[in-house]
Structure formats: C-alpha cells, structure tokens
Amino acid sequence: MRIAVTGSIATDHLMTFPGRFTDQLMPDRLDRVSLSFLVDELEIRRGGIAANICFGMGSLGQPGILVGAVGDDFADYRSWLERHGVDTASVHVSELHHTARFLCTTDQDQNQIASFYTGAMSEARLIELGPVAGRVGGLDLVLVCANDPEAMLRHSDECRSRGIAFAADPSQQLARMEGPEVRRLIDGAAYLFSNEYEKALAEEKTGWSDAEMLSRVGIRITTLGAKGVTIDGAGHEGLHVPAVPVAEVVDPTGGGDAFRAGFLSATAWGLSLERAAQVGNLTAAHVLEAAGPQEYTLTRAAFLARLAAAYGDDAAAEVEPHLAGVTA
C-alpha cells in the first residue's frame, strides 16, 4: 500500500532561560519592549507533522512518501529521514526560503516566548500530487495534515478529482480555517483524524452534527490522550481502544503524529481498525517517553513484548509478520 503524507516539515529550536520573563518586564514601559535573554541550553530537534509521521512509519518498516516544501538547508534532515526509511523524492525545495522553523524560549516558570517562521512551507500549495502518483506507480492513500492552508485544500481537492482515497487531519490549522474551508477539506475523506477538542471545533465550524459528520467521512479516529482512542463511522459500531501505559511522559510533542504513523502502517498491512489503533497507541507511547518527536528507537522484540502486555498475545502474533524489517 502506497501512502503519501502531505504536511509540514520543520526544525524546532528550543532554548531555556534560567530566570523569569516577568522579572524583566517593566509595567510602565510595555509600549516599548526591547529585551534579549541569555539562554543556557539550545536543542535543535527535527520536526514538522508530516516528517514526524513518515519517520514513525519508516521506523515500523512501512515506507511513507513525504510530500511538503523545504529550503536548500534540508540536506542533513533529508539524509536522516532517508536513513529511517522515508521516501523524500517528492519533497519540493524552495529556491527562495529556508525550511520552516519554530523558535521557542522557555523560562523557569514554563512561560514561553516563541516565533514560527513558515518559510518554504508557503510553497507547498504549488505541489501537484499527480506527478507523485506517477513516480511511485499510483497512490492508495494520501494523508492531508497541517500545512499551508491553501496546500491542504488543494491536496484534498486533487484527491477527489483523481479518485485517490485521502485522510483529513486538519489539526492546529482548524483554528485558522473558516467553516467553508473545513467542509471542503474533510468532505469525502476516507479517514478523519482529530483529538477531542478538534472534533468539537470541526463540528462547530462546519455546522455539521455528529451524525452528519460521520455521514461525510468513512472512518473518524479521535485521540483521547491518556484515555486512548475512539473509532466510529456511519454503519460501524463505536470502538474504544485504551492507551498503552506510560511510566513517565518526558515530552508530549509528536505523540499524535506517532499514533498516526502506527495507525497508517497497520492499515497498510491490512490489519483491523482495532489493531491499527493498538499499533498507533504503542508507537505514540515511545514518543511520549523520549525528548523529541523523532528521538525514539523501535526494536522488534521489545515492541512485540509491549504490545502483548498491553493488548494480548493475539495482537502481537498478528503484528509480528509485518515487522520483519525492524531491528530485532
């Protein structure tokens, strides 16, 4: 099964300030703020929703086709992704802009000052899916996740016009999109991904009831954080899959991306919705226990043992044949 993942590709620059921002702010001078902070730590992490998902799929031995826009500073990141099983041949390289960047400084009270540079991501709207499908011999599914909003709409439109099944995952772009855009993005999707808040927001913006939303998409997957995930659809009995226990959450960033990676990989293997959600939950658990969305490592034996512990030996037995390419 050939799955293309369209969406953001970015790097995160995370800094730590050992003091308090509020101590540096003068109440009677807030109309002219000019401050700099000497930081103690800098972490540069690879990120972007589409890249995180493709990394997770590659780690599970299921090559994902990454579709997005980057700058000419992408070479090292490209090499990293390719070493982890990601097809990057359809990534658009801008001649004008750098790869998108998130810059964030956190103080000792967990207050944050951040900026997001969209950069090359604005050119994702120029990408046609037809050449991608032609290069790989056809696409079975396209995931349309958070990206330049015009790119998201273009990709879902093109999937409908070409008869390619697609999954809609508007994520944080829901806040920016208006009702007609949200309806245009998700109508006819084979899968709709969201968390609890995004589910409610999508219904509010579209004006569609819960039942009408289900009539517009094939399967709706709603992640519930530590409570797991629910899966429902018109004509389908609702399904709840509990989360995999996590001893300590080191960093929640990228947990939802990892769930999608596991779910899509298991779907590509032909497994049931329940098994797909279980693989997604377990992949997400690995991310939650690591400092960064692509800083985890999967090994076959440990993955299967943990899957069996969480969901039973039958689950592990069904998944095992599909992990042949994962390091033992």
MARLO-531501 format. One record per residue (C-alpha): x, y, z; residue number from 1. Coordinates in nm, 3 decimals. Layout:
BEGIN
{tordren {X,Y,Z},NUM}
...
***
This chain:
BEGIN
{tordren {0.000,0.000,0.000},1}
{tordren {0.150,0.333,-0.108},2}
{tordren {0.076,0.616,0.134},3}
{tordren {0.175,0.978,0.074},4}
{tordren {0.190,1.210,0.375},5}
{tordren {0.147,1.579,0.292},6}
{tordren {0.216,1.842,0.555},7}
{tordren {0.470,2.046,0.744},8}
{tordren {0.843,1.981,0.758},9}
{tordren {1.028,2.193,1.013},10}
{tordren {1.304,2.216,1.271},11}
{tordren {1.246,2.323,1.633},12}
{tordren {1.499,2.545,1.809},13}
{tordren {1.424,2.517,2.181},14}
{tordren {1.606,2.736,2.435},15}
{tordren {1.597,2.758,2.814},16}
{tordren {1.624,3.084,3.009},17}
{tordren {1.720,3.027,3.377},18}
{tordren {1.523,3.327,3.504},19}
{tordren {1.169,3.466,3.476},20}
{tordren {1.049,3.672,3.183},21}
{tordren {0.818,3.866,3.415},22}
{tordren {1.115,3.993,3.617},23}
{tordren {1.245,4.169,3.308},24}
{tordren {0.919,4.344,3.216},25}
{tordren {0.859,4.699,3.338},26}
{tordren {0.484,4.770,3.367},27}
{tordren {0.521,5.136,3.264},28}
{tordren {0.736,5.050,2.959},29}
{tordren {0.530,4.778,2.791},30}
{tordren {0.468,5.002,2.491},31}
{tordren {0.842,4.987,2.408},32}
{tordren {0.976,4.640,2.488},33}
{tordren {1.334,4.567,2.382},34}
{tordren {1.478,4.264,2.558},35}
{tordren {1.722,3.983,2.497},36}
{tordren {1.773,3.677,2.713},37}
{tordren {2.098,3.487,2.766},38}
{tordren {1.996,3.121,2.744},39}
{tordren {2.172,2.822,2.895},40}
{tordren {2.051,2.548,2.663},41}
{tordren {1.970,2.505,2.296},42}
{tordren {1.815,2.193,2.150},43}
{tordren {1.758,2.157,1.778},44}
{tordren {1.502,1.890,1.700},45}
{tordren {1.374,1.761,1.372},46}
{tordren {1.002,1.809,1.341},47}
{tordren {0.705,1.901,1.129},48}
{tordren {0.392,1.687,1.136},49}
{tordren {0.438,1.513,0.800},50}
{tordren {0.805,1.442,0.866},51}
{tordren {0.727,1.304,1.214},52}
{tordren {0.462,1.071,1.072},53}
{tordren {0.687,0.947,0.793},54}
{tordren {0.970,0.889,1.042},55}
{tordren {0.738,0.674,1.253},56}
{tordren {0.619,0.476,0.952},57}
{tordren {0.976,0.419,0.840},58}
{tordren {1.071,0.303,1.189},59}
{tordren {0.795,0.041,1.161},60}
{tordren {0.928,-0.077,0.824},61}
{tordren {0.647,0.088,0.625},62}
{tordren {0.795,0.343,0.382},63}
{tordren {0.596,0.666,0.374},64}
{tordren {0.615,0.911,0.085},65}
{tordren {0.686,1.256,0.228},66}
{tordren {0.528,1.547,0.039},67}
{tordren {0.600,1.901,0.153},68}
{tordren {0.815,2.208,0.093},69}
{tordren {1.159,2.283,0.237},70}
{tordren {1.456,2.512,0.179},71}
{tordren {1.801,2.429,0.047},72}
{tordren {1.908,2.379,0.411},73}
{tordren {1.723,2.044,0.412},74}
{tordren {2.018,1.822,0.311},75}
{tordren {2.108,1.688,0.657},76}
{tordren {1.745,1.641,0.753},77}
{tordren {1.678,1.461,0.425},78}
{tordren {1.966,1.223,0.491},79}
{tordren {1.831,1.148,0.840},80}
{tordren {1.484,1.069,0.709},81}
{tordren {1.610,0.853,0.425},82}
{tordren {1.822,0.652,0.670},83}
{tordren {1.499,0.583,0.856},84}
{tordren {1.308,0.454,0.557},85}
{tordren {1.136,0.771,0.432},86}
{tordren {1.086,0.841,0.062},87}
{tordren {1.182,1.210,0.023},88}
{tordren {1.198,1.225,-0.357},89}
{tordren {0.873,1.424,-0.378},90}
{tordren {0.978,1.699,-0.137},91}
{tordren {0.974,2.041,-0.304},92}
{tordren {1.288,2.250,-0.247},93}
{tordren {1.236,2.625,-0.248},94}
{tordren {1.486,2.849,-0.422},95}
{tordren {1.388,3.144,-0.203},96}
{tordren {1.309,3.033,0.151},97}
{tordren {1.455,2.830,0.435},98}
{tordren {1.284,2.527,0.583},99}
{tordren {1.012,2.622,0.833},100}
{tordren {1.144,2.688,1.182},101}
{tordren {0.994,2.706,1.530},102}
{tordren {1.199,2.912,1.778},103}
{tordren {1.095,2.899,2.143},104}
{tordren {1.248,3.018,2.471},105}
{tordren {1.111,2.878,2.798},106}
{tordren {1.177,3.034,3.139},107}
{tordren {1.192,2.863,3.478},108}
{tordren {0.816,2.906,3.527},109}
{tordren {0.746,2.733,3.192},110}
{tordren {0.640,3.062,3.033},111}
{tordren {0.729,3.071,2.666},112}
{tordren {0.813,3.329,2.402},113}
{tordren {0.807,3.175,2.055},114}
{tordren {0.806,3.253,1.685},115}
{tordren {0.720,3.032,1.388},116}
{tordren {0.879,3.102,1.052},117}
{tordren {0.673,2.937,0.778},118}
{tordren {0.944,2.984,0.517},119}
{tordren {0.930,2.729,0.239},120}
{tordren {0.608,2.579,0.375},121}
{tordren {0.420,2.857,0.192},122}
{tordren {0.524,2.694,-0.136},123}
{tordren {0.354,2.364,-0.053},124}
{tordren {0.048,2.498,-0.237},125}
{tordren {0.249,2.461,-0.560},126}
{tordren {0.281,2.083,-0.524},127}
{tordren {0.076,1.859,-0.754},128}
{tordren {0.002,1.506,-0.639},129}
{tordren {-0.029,1.369,-0.993},130}
{tordren {0.349,1.354,-1.052},131}
{tordren {0.395,1.192,-0.710},132}
{tordren {0.148,0.919,-0.801},133}
{tordren {0.313,0.876,-1.141},134}
{tordren {0.659,0.839,-0.988},135}
{tordren {0.561,0.562,-0.745},136}
{tordren {0.311,0.379,-0.963},137}
{tordren {-0.004,0.516,-0.803},138}
{tordren {-0.117,0.621,-0.456},139}
{tordren {-0.354,0.419,-0.238},140}
{tordren {-0.399,0.687,0.029},141}
{tordren {-0.296,1.048,0.085},142}
{tordren {-0.285,1.194,0.436},143}
{tordren {-0.358,1.567,0.426},144}
{tordren {-0.228,1.705,0.755},145}
{tordren {-0.140,2.050,0.892},146}
{tordren {0.041,2.257,0.632},147}
{tordren {-0.004,2.578,0.437},148}
{tordren {-0.387,2.602,0.435},149}
{tordren {-0.403,2.654,0.059},150}
{tordren {-0.192,2.342,0.011},151}
{tordren {-0.424,2.138,0.232},152}
{tordren {-0.729,2.240,0.031},153}
{tordren {-0.551,2.183,-0.299},154}
{tordren {-0.442,1.833,-0.197},155}
{tordren {-0.789,1.721,-0.083},156}
{tordren {-0.944,1.871,-0.399},157}
{tordren {-0.695,1.688,-0.616},158}
{tordren {-0.754,1.359,-0.437},159}
{tordren {-1.127,1.387,-0.503},160}
{tordren {-1.076,1.480,-0.869},161}
{tordren {-0.828,1.196,-0.927},162}
{tordren {-1.024,0.939,-0.727},163}
{tordren {-0.748,0.890,-0.469},164}
{tordren {-0.859,0.798,-0.117},165}
{tordren {-0.747,1.057,0.138},166}
{tordren {-0.736,1.108,0.511},167}
{tordren {-0.805,1.455,0.653},168}
{tordren {-0.608,1.570,0.955},169}
{tordren {-0.656,1.948,0.994},170}
{tordren {-0.502,1.956,1.342},171}
{tordren {-0.394,2.304,1.458},172}
{tordren {-0.494,2.464,1.128},173}
{tordren {-0.858,2.426,1.233},174}
{tordren {-0.820,2.746,1.434},175}
{tordren {-0.719,2.938,1.122},176}
{tordren {-0.966,2.793,0.873},177}
{tordren {-1.323,2.912,0.825},178}
{tordren {-1.624,2.681,0.807},179}
{tordren {-1.641,2.652,0.425},180}
{tordren {-1.271,2.565,0.414},181}
{tordren {-1.307,2.297,0.682},182}
{tordren {-1.602,2.143,0.498},183}
{tordren {-1.406,2.148,0.172},184}
{tordren {-1.107,1.985,0.338},185}
{tordren {-1.277,1.690,0.506},186}
{tordren {-1.584,1.613,0.294},187}
{tordren {-1.543,1.269,0.140},188}
{tordren {-1.236,1.173,0.342},189}
{tordren {-1.179,0.802,0.395},190}
{tordren {-1.043,0.882,0.742},191}
{tordren {-1.076,1.187,0.966},192}
{tordren {-0.819,1.231,1.243},193}
{tordren {-0.863,1.469,1.537},194}
{tordren {-0.838,1.496,1.912},195}
{tordren {-1.139,1.564,2.137},196}
{tordren {-1.111,1.942,2.116},197}
{tordren {-1.056,1.942,1.740},198}
{tordren {-1.356,1.713,1.693},199}
{tordren {-1.581,1.964,1.870},200}
{tordren {-1.426,2.258,1.687},201}
{tordren {-1.470,2.091,1.348},202}
{tordren {-1.839,2.030,1.421},203}
{tordren {-1.884,2.392,1.531},204}
{tordren {-1.708,2.537,1.226},205}
{tordren {-1.875,2.312,0.970},206}
{tordren {-2.219,2.333,1.130},207}
{tordren {-2.247,1.956,1.091},208}
{tordren {-2.388,1.744,1.370},209}
{tordren {-2.206,1.437,1.493},210}
{tordren {-2.423,1.215,1.275},211}
{tordren {-2.381,1.436,0.969},212}
{tordren {-2.006,1.445,1.016},213}
{tordren {-2.000,1.066,1.019},214}
{tordren {-2.205,1.059,0.700},215}
{tordren {-1.944,1.278,0.528},216}
{tordren {-1.638,1.064,0.605},217}
{tordren {-1.557,0.695,0.609},218}
{tordren {-1.397,0.643,0.950},219}
{tordren {-1.342,0.901,1.225},220}
{tordren {-1.050,0.850,1.462},221}
{tordren {-1.049,1.063,1.777},222}
{tordren {-0.745,1.053,2.005},223}
{tordren {-0.815,1.095,2.377},224}
{tordren {-0.466,1.134,2.523},225}
{tordren {-0.413,0.903,2.819},226}
{tordren {-0.762,0.757,2.764},227}
{tordren {-0.668,0.607,2.428},228}
{tordren {-0.869,0.649,2.108},229}
{tordren {-1.221,0.606,1.978},230}
{tordren {-1.308,0.498,1.625},231}
{tordren {-1.650,0.532,1.469},232}
{tordren {-1.825,0.572,1.138},233}
{tordren {-2.168,0.550,0.980},234}
{tordren {-2.269,0.186,0.994},235}
{tordren {-1.981,0.096,1.226},236}
{tordren {-2.017,0.009,1.591},237}
{tordren {-1.813,0.253,1.800},238}
{tordren {-1.477,0.120,1.917},239}
{tordren {-1.264,0.235,2.211},240}
{tordren {-0.900,0.126,2.235},241}
{tordren {-0.726,0.212,2.564},242}
{tordren {-0.382,0.371,2.564},243}
{tordren {-0.058,0.189,2.637},244}
{tordren {0.060,0.267,2.992},245}
{tordren {0.346,0.518,3.004},246}
{tordren {0.560,0.531,3.317},247}
{tordren {0.678,0.890,3.263},248}
{tordren {0.588,1.142,2.996},249}
{tordren {0.916,1.310,2.904},250}
{tordren {0.778,1.523,2.620},251}
{tordren {0.428,1.510,2.468},252}
{tordren {0.540,1.672,2.140},253}
{tordren {0.470,1.444,1.845},254}
{tordren {0.258,1.188,2.028},255}
{tordren {-0.035,1.236,1.792},256}
{tordren {0.195,1.217,1.491},257}
{tordren {0.335,0.886,1.613},258}
{tordren {-0.016,0.749,1.664},259}
{tordren {-0.096,0.830,1.301},260}
{tordren {0.227,0.665,1.190},261}
{tordren {0.136,0.343,1.368},262}
{tordren {-0.227,0.352,1.260},263}
{tordren {-0.143,0.412,0.894},264}
{tordren {0.130,0.146,0.894},265}
{tordren {-0.105,-0.116,1.035},266}
{tordren {-0.372,-0.009,0.786},267}
{tordren {-0.121,-0.059,0.506},268}
{tordren {-0.054,-0.408,0.642},269}
{tordren {-0.423,-0.490,0.609},270}
{tordren {-0.493,-0.516,0.982},271}
{tordren {-0.824,-0.432,1.150},272}
{tordren {-0.911,-0.088,1.286},273}
{tordren {-0.864,-0.215,1.640},274}
{tordren {-0.516,-0.350,1.565},275}
{tordren {-0.426,-0.030,1.380},276}
{tordren {-0.524,0.177,1.684},277}
{tordren {-0.323,-0.053,1.912},278}
{tordren {-0.011,-0.016,1.697},279}
{tordren {-0.073,0.360,1.689},280}
{tordren {-0.107,0.381,2.067},281}
{tordren {0.214,0.186,2.122},282}
{tordren {0.411,0.396,1.875},283}
{tordren {0.281,0.709,2.048},284}
{tordren {0.395,0.574,2.386},285}
{tordren {0.753,0.555,2.257},286}
{tordren {0.743,0.921,2.158},287}
{tordren {0.598,1.033,2.491},288}
{tordren {0.891,0.866,2.665},289}
{tordren {1.153,1.046,2.451},290}
{tordren {1.272,1.409,2.435},291}
{tordren {1.157,1.495,2.086},292}
{tordren {0.925,1.363,1.814},293}
{tordren {1.198,1.171,1.629},294}
{tordren {1.430,1.072,1.912},295}
{tordren {1.295,0.723,1.980},296}
{tordren {1.408,0.384,1.852},297}
{tordren {1.186,0.082,1.787},298}
{tordren {1.313,-0.275,1.817},299}
{tordren {1.105,-0.571,1.705},300}
{tordren {1.132,-0.785,2.017},301}
{tordren {1.061,-0.504,2.263},302}
{tordren {0.774,-0.366,2.052},303}
{tordren {0.602,-0.705,2.031},304}
{tordren {0.653,-0.778,2.400},305}
{tordren {0.499,-0.447,2.499},306}
{tordren {0.214,-0.491,2.251},307}
{tordren {0.136,-0.833,2.401},308}
{tordren {0.147,-0.691,2.754},309}
{tordren {-0.097,-0.413,2.663},310}
{tordren {-0.334,-0.592,2.424},311}
{tordren {-0.266,-0.965,2.444},312}
{tordren {-0.067,-1.231,2.263},313}
{tordren {-0.307,-1.240,1.965},314}
{tordren {-0.232,-0.875,1.890},315}
{tordren {0.142,-0.939,1.893},316}
{tordren {0.104,-1.250,1.676},317}
{tordren {-0.089,-1.055,1.410},318}
{tordren {0.162,-0.771,1.401},319}
{tordren {0.482,-0.980,1.414},320}
{tordren {0.497,-1.079,1.042},321}
{tordren {0.488,-0.713,0.943},322}
{tordren {0.789,-0.612,1.150},323}
{tordren {1.042,-0.821,0.960},324}
{tordren {1.231,-0.509,0.855},325}
{tordren {1.255,-0.366,1.206},326}
{tordren {1.577,-0.420,1.402},327}
{tordren {1.549,-0.719,1.633},328}
***
